[in-house]
Amino acid sequence: MEKDNKLFKGILYGALAGAAISLLDRETRENTVSRVKDCGRTVWHYSKHPSELIDGVSDKISGARQKIEGVTDDITFIVEKVNDIKRSSDKLLLSNEIEDGRELDEI
């Protein structure tokens, strides 16, 4: 149990050291500060207008549901066509076997 704890701490310390080193670069630091500010504004906005967040999430879920239904319909169509082709090929093979049998009977 203690080894897992050391592993987690090591990963955490490594990540923190990597983040600190990467922030030595001015462009990275400015980009990070800008993104954190944008994120803060977004969180602040949605904390004041939670209905917008709920509506946005509902729209995304609805869109995903429609896409899933479309894919399901497409898969059903493809499966039906494959089954049609299998039935047609089975009929063709059967008719060829019957014709081959007749030819053998004629010989």
C-alpha positions as CSV (number, residue, x, y, z in Angstrom):
1,M,0.0,0.0,0.0
2,E,2.8,2.4,0.8
3,K,4.5,1.7,-2.5
4,D,1.4,2.8,-4.3
5,N,1.4,6.0,-2.3
6,K,5.1,6.6,-3.2
7,L,4.3,6.0,-6.9
8,F,1.4,8.5,-6.8
9,K,3.6,11.1,-5.0
10,G,6.4,10.6,-7.5
11,I,4.0,11.1,-10.4
12,L,2.5,14.2,-8.8
13,Y,5.9,15.7,-8.0
14,G,7.1,15.0,-11.6
15,A,4.1,16.6,-13.1
16,L,4.5,19.7,-10.9
17,A,8.2,20.0,-11.7
18,G,7.4,19.6,-15.4
19,A,4.7,22.3,-15.2
20,A,7.1,24.7,-13.3
21,I,9.9,24.2,-15.9
22,S,7.5,24.7,-18.8
23,L,6.3,28.0,-17.3
24,L,9.9,29.4,-17.5
25,D,9.1,30.0,-21.2
26,R,7.4,33.4,-21.5
27,E,5.1,32.4,-24.4
28,T,3.9,29.3,-22.5
29,R,3.4,31.3,-19.3
30,E,1.3,34.0,-21.1
31,N,-0.7,31.4,-23.0
32,T,-1.4,29.6,-19.7
33,V,-2.4,32.7,-17.9
34,S,-4.8,33.7,-20.7
35,R,-6.4,30.3,-20.8
36,V,-6.8,30.2,-17.0
37,K,-8.5,33.7,-17.1
38,D,-10.8,32.5,-19.9
39,C,-11.7,29.4,-17.9
40,G,-12.4,31.6,-14.8
41,R,-14.6,33.9,-16.8
42,T,-16.5,30.9,-18.2
43,V,-17.0,29.4,-14.8
44,W,-18.1,32.7,-13.4
45,H,-20.6,33.2,-16.3
46,Y,-22.1,29.8,-15.8
47,S,-22.3,30.2,-12.0
48,K,-24.4,33.3,-12.6
49,H,-26.4,31.7,-15.5
50,P,-26.8,28.0,-14.7
51,S,-29.7,27.6,-17.1
52,E,-27.5,28.4,-20.0
53,L,-25.2,25.6,-19.0
54,I,-28.1,23.2,-18.6
55,D,-29.5,24.2,-22.0
56,G,-26.1,23.7,-23.6
57,V,-25.6,20.3,-22.1
58,S,-29.1,19.3,-23.1
59,D,-28.4,20.4,-26.7
60,K,-25.2,18.4,-26.9
61,I,-26.9,15.3,-25.5
62,S,-29.8,15.7,-27.9
63,G,-27.3,16.1,-30.8
64,A,-25.4,13.0,-29.7
65,R,-28.6,11.0,-29.4
66,Q,-29.6,12.0,-32.9
67,K,-26.2,11.0,-34.3
68,I,-26.4,7.6,-32.5
69,E,-29.9,7.0,-33.9
70,G,-28.6,7.9,-37.4
71,V,-25.7,5.5,-37.1
72,T,-28.1,2.8,-35.7
73,D,-30.4,3.3,-38.7
74,D,-27.4,3.1,-41.1
75,I,-26.1,-0.1,-39.5
76,T,-29.6,-1.6,-39.7
77,F,-29.8,-0.7,-43.4
78,I,-26.4,-2.2,-44.0
79,V,-27.2,-5.5,-42.2
80,E,-30.5,-5.8,-44.2
81,K,-28.6,-5.3,-47.5
82,V,-25.9,-7.9,-46.5
83,N,-28.7,-10.3,-45.6
84,D,-30.4,-9.6,-49.0
85,I,-27.1,-10.3,-50.8
86,K,-26.6,-13.5,-48.8
87,R,-30.1,-14.7,-49.7
88,S,-29.6,-13.8,-53.3
89,S,-26.3,-15.6,-53.5
90,D,-27.7,-18.6,-51.8
91,K,-30.6,-18.7,-54.3
92,L,-28.1,-18.4,-57.2
93,L,-25.9,-21.2,-55.8
94,L,-28.9,-23.4,-55.3
95,S,-30.1,-22.7,-58.9
96,N,-26.7,-23.5,-60.2
97,E,-26.5,-26.7,-58.3
98,I,-29.9,-27.7,-59.6
99,E,-28.8,-26.9,-63.2
100,D,-25.6,-28.9,-62.6
101,G,-27.6,-31.8,-61.4
102,R,-29.8,-31.8,-64.5
103,E,-26.8,-31.7,-66.7
104,L,-25.4,-34.7,-64.9
105,D,-28.7,-36.6,-65.3
106,E,-28.7,-35.8,-69.0
107,I,-25.2,-37.3,-69.5
